[in-house]
Amino acid sequence: MERSFDAVVIGSGINGMVATAELALGGWTVALIERNPQIGGFIATEERTEPGYLHDTYSSWHPQFVSGGAYAFLGPALRECGLEYRNTDDALCASVTDDGDVTMAYRSVRKTAAGFSCAEDGRAYRRHVQWAMDHGAEIGALMAGELWSLSAARTAFSLLRSTGVSATEARLRDLATSGRSWCRREFTGPDVDRLWAPWLLHAGLSPDHASGGFLLPVFAASLHAAGAPVVAGGSGRLVDAFRELLGSLGVEILNGVTVDGIVLQDGRAVGVTAGGETLLGESAVLASVTPTALYGRLLPPGAVDRQIAVEAGRFRYGRAAMQVHVALDRPLSWAREELAGTPVVHLSDGSGSTGIACAEAEAGLLPAAPTVVVGQQHVLDPSRVPEGRAALWIQLLEVPFSPRGDAGGELDVSCGWTPQLGYGFAARALDRLKQHVPDLPQRVRKLDVVTPADLAEYNVNAVQGDPYGGDAQLDQNFLWRPLPSTSSHQTPVPNLWHIGASTHPGAGLGGASGHMVAQRLLASPGTAGGPRPSGHRVLPRLARSRGR
């Protein structure tokens, strides 16, 4: 059987959903194909421990999305479909060392800086964050646009003109600097390093990887500005809103369907084969997949130059990750009271302990003292837990997919990621948390563990348990993502577009690559659709649809 659409989108993570929604709002007919029973990729909410406890199974925090172009375009329509956010006005995040020292970040840059042990560090911090905020438009344009383009060149020239040669050169030097080295160079005390170095893990980096020196002040400025927004009722409500929006726009969603291959005609992508039928994308085929899958499995042999196939075969994947979900009988009694109302807490000494844990993981060892990311979404959204109770969203981002040993000398890794190993490593993380919450064992009702093997099984883009779509070190990022020969979302195959975490600007829940490609297609002459309605112009149509 053969069916025709203006566009076919492979993969329904945040970028696939964004691209599909924007194209459909622009008047395109779209088919969205997802191998899992539900859309959303690594966005899901489930009762994984006990009834009434709503856990974000994978991702949770949405500062990138609410501050990005996709939400600016789609936000009104998604809110009409029930999307609501909860956010913090004060405490934002914190780091607590093994010795119990706490460094806090607040929405207020001034309040954050005032808490540093060295006054000069506070002034330097405010200066760096202010620079990132002042030039947020240019940085955002570069992070959410094609870097090899005339538009990016204009943005870079504008930045050069507004900041001067020496300041621009300094930021380029930061791009070649690790987060650890940047903190050592710019600050006297440990506060900034302790507070922000662990955030590099959320970009798939370590404190010793290049580009951290540029990203740290950008991360800080972004979080101060956007906060730590979570979806009311769980991240799955974002997927629900997208599903309702897509349904109202006539999008054909195919769940539980695997794409077998991309169909070419005269060297041009014209559709896909999936589920025993051919789905034609007359104006575009969008693939939210890894380069390994796109150039190694979906495209027929010889579709691209040999050099591209070689580069795709060499595409590297980063460290694996784990999720631990904890149902508590009441909120944690932190030794430091200020942590009780803090949405995100990192258990880390900064670059020191996090750097060691990254090195151990990259050597194939389970870290002896992993950085523990503790999410307390219930402080922002109490509806996620039964009244008076609490839950923890714990993320471990320094994990080998195929462990060769245990740096702690306790866990048997000989059989790989068995449930026993997963719960054993989760117990190590909870032991680290117990240092700061002495009564933790009495508070835990039930645990649920998502291992790297579980991640890879659930999402084919999480190769080797890497949730970030590939190593994000400098040689495989920015200008060179996904590949040196294909560092644009427009692939060498006409009509075929590459989106998702493996493409610029990388991982995260911003939906930037999906938004970027959708807007390029809608603006291109001779493609499907008519005038582009913005998100708010579809609201009357949605209201009519919901009233039927």
VOGU-3710 file (C-alpha; in Angstrom, 3 decimals, decimal comma):
1> mersfdavvi> 0,000/0,000/0,000  1,158/3,536/-0,742  0,036/6,784/0,867  1,151/10,348/0,205  1,866/13,227/2,575  3,672/16,516/2,235  6,192/15,330/4,829  7,120/12,163/6,669  8,835/12,472/10,059  10,790/9,554/11,537
11> gsgingmvat> 10,945/9,602/15,336  8,696/11,370/17,830  11,064/12,809/20,416  10,870/16,517/21,136  12,355/17,484/17,758  10,086/15,160/15,810  6,996/16,422/17,618  8,014/20,065/17,178  8,747/19,699/13,470  5,518/17,804/12,863
21> aelalggwtv> 3,399/20,359/14,717  4,953/23,369/13,003  4,645/21,861/9,530  1,031/20,895/10,211  0,285/24,398/11,463  1,745/25,636/8,182  -0,815/23,658/6,230  1,258/20,545/5,466  -0,053/17,015/5,653  2,331/15,041/7,858
31> aliernpqig> 2,880/11,439/8,933  4,778/10,922/12,207  6,271/7,457/12,671  7,321/6,054/16,057  8,522/2,515/16,846  7,295/2,690/20,454  3,630/2,335/21,472  3,557/6,038/22,392  5,116/9,227/21,093  7,481/11,403/23,125
41> gfiateerte> 10,896/9,746/23,075  12,558/10,375/26,431  9,547/12,367/27,682  7,226/10,210/29,761  5,517/10,141/33,153  4,586/6,887/34,867  3,578/5,505/38,256  6,773/3,483/38,475  6,838/2,902/42,229  3,419/3,122/43,893
51> pgylhdtyss> -0,014/4,418/42,850  -0,239/8,192/43,122  3,485/8,793/42,595  3,991/10,346/39,149  7,624/9,931/38,115  9,189/11,525/35,039  10,752/8,337/33,723  13,544/10,019/31,779  13,892/13,792/31,258  12,143/16,298/33,472
61> whpqfvsgga> 13,337/19,922/33,430  12,331/22,211/30,544  14,287/25,508/30,681  15,521/24,995/27,104  12,027/24,440/25,784  10,239/27,339/27,478  12,995/29,779/26,461  13,374/28,555/22,873  11,894/29,303/19,488  9,755/26,168/19,353
71> yaflgpalre> 7,798/27,126/22,465  7,496/30,725/21,311  5,823/29,391/18,163  3,830/26,483/19,607  3,250/27,585/23,192  -0,197/29,175/22,731  -1,539/26,093/20,965  0,017/23,705/23,500  -1,410/25,679/26,406  -4,814/25,492/24,750
81> cgleyrntdd> -4,296/21,718/24,794  -3,729/21,718/28,548  0,010/22,321/28,972  0,945/24,114/32,201  4,316/24,725/33,830  5,397/25,100/37,441  8,589/27,006/38,233  10,657/28,434/41,042  10,954/32,107/41,910  13,811/31,672/44,372
91> alcasvtddg> 15,972/28,593/45,072  17,093/27,124/41,750  19,784/24,510/42,315  22,563/23,604/44,725  25,677/21,506/45,127  26,604/19,799/48,380  30,074/18,361/48,998  30,969/15,215/50,898  31,851/17,465/53,839  28,386/19,013/53,780
101> dvtmayrsvr> 29,330/22,406/52,340  26,460/23,822/50,284  26,598/26,275/47,394  23,224/27,660/46,336  21,977/29,232/43,117  18,849/31,351/43,062  16,863/32,941/40,247  18,547/36,174/41,361  22,116/36,452/40,065  22,912/39,003/42,766
111> ktaagfscae> 21,636/36,754/45,571  23,622/33,824/44,182  26,838/35,820/43,958  26,355/37,199/47,469  26,615/33,672/48,852  30,100/33,024/47,492  32,974/32,831/49,953  35,024/35,387/48,001  33,492/38,788/47,211  35,659/39,203/44,117
121> dgrayrrhvq> 34,352/35,884/42,793  30,836/37,210/43,227  31,641/40,270/41,140  33,341/38,161/38,463  30,375/35,792/38,376  27,909/38,615/37,891  30,081/40,000/35,092  30,240/36,673/33,211  26,534/35,949/33,600  25,640/39,474/32,532
131> wamdhgaeig> 27,733/39,089/29,379  25,859/35,905/28,489  22,521/37,599/29,160  23,422/40,736/27,212  24,357/38,644/24,186  21,731/35,975/24,659  20,062/36,818/21,347  23,259/36,255/19,364  24,233/33,142/21,328  20,721/31,784/20,937
141> almagelwsl> 20,754/32,436/17,199  24,026/30,542/16,834  22,889/27,664/19,035  19,563/27,352/17,216  20,658/28,013/13,639  22,780/26,504/10,900  26,381/27,360/11,802  27,630/26,957/8,228  25,349/29,669/6,858  25,305/33,314/5,856
151> saartafsll> 22,904/34,003/8,714  25,372/32,599/11,258  28,158/34,662/9,708  26,056/37,804/10,104  25,321/36,918/13,732  28,996/36,284/14,447  29,921/39,609/12,842  27,267/41,376/14,908  28,719/39,827/18,054  32,219/40,865/17,028
161> rstgvsatea> 31,085/44,417/16,331  29,200/44,780/19,619  31,833/43,225/21,902  35,095/44,049/20,173  37,924/41,878/18,935  39,545/41,162/22,295  36,292/40,154/24,015  35,316/37,939/21,096  38,755/36,331/21,110  38,362/35,661/24,830
171> rlrdlatsgr> 35,078/33,817/24,234  36,651/31,762/21,461  39,393/30,842/23,904  36,697/29,833/26,397  35,301/27,523/23,725  38,640/25,692/23,676  38,810/25,617/27,485  37,427/23,009/29,861  35,010/23,952/32,595  37,556/23,049/35,257
181> swcrreftgp> 40,250/25,244/33,722  37,853/28,142/33,187  36,798/28,101/36,841  40,431/27,951/37,977  41,330/30,887/35,744  38,392/33,141/36,537  37,693/32,489/40,234  39,674/32,242/43,449  37,291/30,182/45,562  35,535/26,857/44,871
191> dvdrlwapwl> 31,935/28,090/44,737  31,373/28,542/40,997  33,134/25,279/40,200  31,124/23,348/42,772  27,867/24,896/41,649  28,116/24,684/37,874  30,739/22,074/36,871  28,274/19,200/37,510  25,863/20,801/35,032  28,273/19,909/32,238
201> lhaglspdha> 27,142/16,313/32,723  23,724/17,353/31,418  25,357/18,298/28,115  27,153/14,957/27,858  30,482/16,533/28,841  32,890/16,232/31,755  34,648/19,050/33,636  37,763/18,340/31,570  36,250/18,535/28,088  36,831/21,543/25,862
211> sggfllpvfa> 33,928/23,991/25,397  32,970/23,825/29,067  34,537/27,227/29,626  32,098/28,749/27,147  29,079/26,725/28,211  29,243/27,254/31,979  28,303/30,966/31,970  25,723/30,278/29,250  24,146/27,515/31,353  24,164/29,751/34,422
221> aslhaagapv> 22,576/32,679/32,588  19,952/30,422/31,018  18,936/28,878/34,324  18,862/32,207/36,142  16,579/33,520/33,389  14,353/30,500/32,753  14,412/28,781/36,136  13,724/25,061/36,492  10,277/24,643/34,913  8,489/21,308/35,175
231> vaggsgrlvd> 5,206/20,325/33,560  2,251/20,338/35,942  1,201/16,737/36,431  4,397/15,338/34,919  6,344/15,707/31,687  3,988/13,259/30,030  1,419/16,054/29,957  3,605/17,785/27,350  3,279/14,680/25,189  -0,479/14,676/25,818
241> afrellgslg> -0,671/18,295/24,644  1,318/17,522/21,503  -0,854/14,480/20,790  -4,026/16,566/21,051  -2,559/19,338/18,917  -1,342/16,944/16,234  -4,677/15,152/16,191  -6,552/18,423/15,736  -4,312/19,252/12,780  -4,941/15,946/11,035
251> veilngvtvd> -1,466/14,484/11,553  -1,240/10,749/10,909  0,555/9,226/13,922  1,828/5,698/13,415  2,829/4,114/16,738  4,508/0,749/17,075  5,861/1,025/13,532  9,521/0,611/12,589  10,897/2,372/9,524  12,629/-0,182/7,328
261> givlqdgrav> 14,284/2,257/4,954  14,187/5,572/3,133  12,929/5,400/-0,450  14,997/7,199/-3,089  13,982/8,151/-6,605  16,666/9,549/-8,890  18,815/10,133/-5,809  16,093/12,120/-4,026  14,314/11,031/-0,833  10,634/10,549/-1,632
271> gvtaggetll> 9,386/8,599/1,373  9,898/5,608/3,647  8,899/1,989/3,884  7,381/1,164/7,254  4,869/-1,311/8,610  4,428/-3,016/5,267  3,531/0,144/3,358  5,198/3,025/1,573  4,641/6,487/2,997  5,582/9,199/0,534
281> gesavlasvt> 6,873/12,577/1,696  6,444/14,685/-1,404  8,185/17,772/-0,027  10,385/16,403/2,760  11,502/13,430/4,794  12,754/14,316/8,286  14,754/11,767/10,276  15,245/12,203/14,026  17,815/9,432/14,260  21,531/8,929/14,821
291> ptalygrllp> 24,041/9,225/11,958  24,754/5,530/12,484  21,138/4,674/11,717  20,638/7,222/8,939  23,716/6,443/6,872  24,251/2,857/7,976  20,741/1,388/7,919  17,984/3,629/6,575  19,625/4,841/3,368  20,460/2,288/0,683
301> pgavdrqiav> 24,133/1,530/-0,027  25,768/4,108/-2,268  23,250/6,843/-1,480  25,998/9,137/-0,157  29,715/9,576/-0,724  31,940/6,961/0,858  33,541/9,596/3,099  30,189/10,302/4,748  29,571/6,610/5,312  33,020/6,283/6,895
311> eagrfrygra> 32,424/9,280/9,180  29,031/7,905/10,218  30,668/4,601/11,075  33,129/6,457/13,299  30,494/8,538/15,085  31,169/8,215/18,813  28,706/7,763/21,621  29,213/9,133/25,090  28,801/7,829/28,599  25,657/5,958/29,524
321> amqvhvaldr> 23,157/7,082/32,150  20,823/5,696/34,798  17,582/6,878/36,373  16,478/6,005/39,894  12,946/6,796/41,069  12,202/6,881/44,776  8,835/7,036/46,521  9,144/8,653/49,972  6,714/8,673/52,875  7,480/12,360/53,465
331> plswareela> 9,843/15,087/52,177  13,530/14,674/52,970  14,927/16,044/56,219  18,130/17,487/54,791  20,930/18,268/57,225  20,986/21,690/55,556  17,450/23,051/55,630  17,851/25,252/52,542  18,050/22,119/50,380  14,512/21,041/51,280
341> gtpvvhlsdg> 12,997/23,593/48,895  15,639/23,373/46,166  14,419/21,684/42,954  17,799/20,304/41,781  20,675/19,272/44,051  23,998/17,845/42,865  26,011/15,723/45,279  29,466/16,749/44,080  32,652/18,479/45,160  32,746/20,120/41,720
351> sgstgiacae> 35,307/19,356/39,038  37,328/17,266/41,478  34,876/14,495/42,323  32,864/14,794/39,100  36,043/14,667/37,010  37,189/11,500/38,781  33,801/9,836/38,327  33,781/10,738/34,613  37,291/9,342/34,168  36,309/6,107/35,899
361> aeagllpaap> 33,187/5,728/33,761  35,082/6,448/30,545  37,599/3,774/31,584  34,742/1,287/31,886  34,466/1,372/35,678  31,472/2,022/37,886  32,466/5,176/39,786  33,219/4,726/43,459  31,642/8,111/44,263  29,295/9,085/41,410
371> tvvvgqqhvl> 27,834/12,543/41,060  24,224/12,186/42,166  21,635/14,467/40,571  18,715/14,752/42,983  15,493/16,141/41,544  12,712/17,211/43,928  9,962/18,057/41,464  7,323/17,813/44,181  8,519/21,100/45,709  7,306/22,802/42,515
381> dpsrvpegra> 4,400/20,487/41,700  2,860/18,765/44,748  0,253/17,107/42,503  2,838/14,497/41,522  2,742/12,744/44,910  0,089/11,797/47,484  -0,580/14,536/50,031  2,207/14,872/52,578  4,560/12,577/50,687  7,463/13,149/48,314
391> alwiqllevp> 9,472/11,576/45,518  12,995/11,760/44,162  14,138/11,791/40,544  17,773/10,667/40,661  20,021/10,774/37,618  23,462/9,179/37,336  25,363/10,459/34,296  28,808/8,880/34,772  28,041/5,288/33,875  29,752/2,867/31,454
401> fsprgdagge> 27,444/0,920/29,156  29,655/-2,180/29,277  31,301/-2,062/32,713  34,689/-3,732/32,998  34,940/-3,342/36,740  33,850/-1,472/39,835  36,054/1,319/41,133  34,394/0,789/44,506  35,458/-2,859/44,575  32,028/-4,094/45,667
411> ldvscgwtpq> 29,755/-4,825/42,698  29,904/-7,790/40,324  29,833/-6,512/36,737  30,563/-9,823/35,009  27,007/-10,190/33,658  26,541/-6,568/32,617  23,505/-4,494/33,523  21,411/-7,052/35,345  18,679/-5,823/37,705  20,978/-6,773/40,584
421> lgygfaaral> 23,754/-4,520/39,291  21,322/-1,689/38,647  19,896/-1,780/42,154  23,369/-2,245/43,625  24,665/0,894/41,934  21,482/2,751/42,895  22,160/1,774/46,517  25,609/3,364/46,217  24,007/6,614/45,066  21,519/6,510/47,938
431> drlkqhvpdl> 24,357/5,894/50,391  25,907/9,146/49,178  22,590/10,900/49,691  22,282/9,415/53,192  25,364/11,419/54,227  23,180/14,520/53,941  19,819/12,970/54,881  20,518/10,650/57,831  16,964/9,265/58,061  16,738/8,483/54,328
441> pqrvrkldvv> 16,428/4,682/54,759  13,348/5,153/56,945  11,739/7,490/54,395  12,021/5,205/51,327  8,855/3,305/50,399  9,930/1,882/47,041  12,661/2,160/44,384  12,591/1,815/40,613  15,758/1,680/38,511  16,200/2,381/34,786
451> tpadlaeynv> 19,589/1,010/33,700  21,667/1,967/30,646  20,488/-1,254/29,019  16,881/-0,194/29,618  17,551/3,196/27,998  19,106/1,596/24,923  16,258/-0,888/24,593  13,564/1,765/24,892  15,086/4,366/22,577  17,153/3,256/19,583
461> navqgdpygg> 18,784/6,697/19,499  20,305/6,006/22,948  23,083/3,900/21,476  25,136/2,274/24,248  22,833/3,898/26,785  23,912/7,434/25,814  20,808/9,628/26,248  22,413/12,597/24,461  22,595/11,258/20,921  26,379/10,988/20,740
471> daqldqnflw> 29,561/12,307/22,283  29,431/16,101/22,582  33,152/16,820/22,732  34,317/19,736/20,625  35,402/17,688/17,593  31,884/16,225/17,345  29,893/19,303/18,265  28,922/22,744/16,946  30,452/23,111/13,447  31,110/19,377/13,219
481> rplpstsshq> 27,821/17,915/14,414  26,718/15,412/13,344  29,631/14,778/10,969  32,429/16,916/9,522  31,030/16,360/6,026  27,362/16,868/6,955  27,301/19,641/9,534  23,946/20,917/8,284  20,459/19,590/8,867  20,031/19,411/5,099
491> tpvpnlwhig> 21,696/16,134/4,153  23,522/15,432/0,875  20,400/13,538/-0,216  17,887/16,029/-1,658  14,620/16,265/0,272  16,116/14,477/3,321  16,626/16,380/6,572  18,432/15,236/9,704  17,154/16,407/13,107  17,457/15,292/16,722
501> asthpgaglg> 20,063/15,173/19,485  22,780/13,922/17,141  22,547/17,178/15,181  23,299/20,779/16,148  22,657/22,111/18,770  22,793/18,687/20,389  20,827/17,114/23,187  18,224/18,716/25,394  14,526/19,462/25,337  14,610/22,669/23,321
511> gasghmvaqr> 13,285/21,185/20,093  15,683/23,510/18,282  16,605/21,323/15,321  12,986/20,364/14,665  11,954/24,019/14,844  14,832/25,121/12,629  14,108/22,627/9,861  10,348/23,152/9,959  10,752/26,904/9,603  13,220/26,502/6,729
521> llaspgtagg> 10,814/24,227/4,907  7,849/26,519/5,456  9,850/29,468/4,158  11,113/27,644/1,066  9,454/28,513/-2,241  7,830/25,668/-4,070  7,177/23,496/-1,011  3,867/22,377/0,406  1,507/24,486/2,418  0,448/28,063/2,330
531> prpsghrvlp> 0,878/31,036/4,660  2,305/30,090/8,030  -0,001/30,632/10,989  1,756/31,224/14,291  0,714/29,166/17,282  -1,960/31,583/18,526  -3,750/31,672/15,176  -4,661/28,005/15,430  -6,495/28,437/18,755  -9,956/29,001/17,266
541> rlarsrgr> -9,466/25,869/15,161  -8,476/23,893/18,263  -11,454/25,193/20,191  -13,796/24,069/17,426  -12,078/20,678/17,308  -12,372/20,138/21,065  -16,007/21,159/20,999  -16,987/18,476/18,513
//
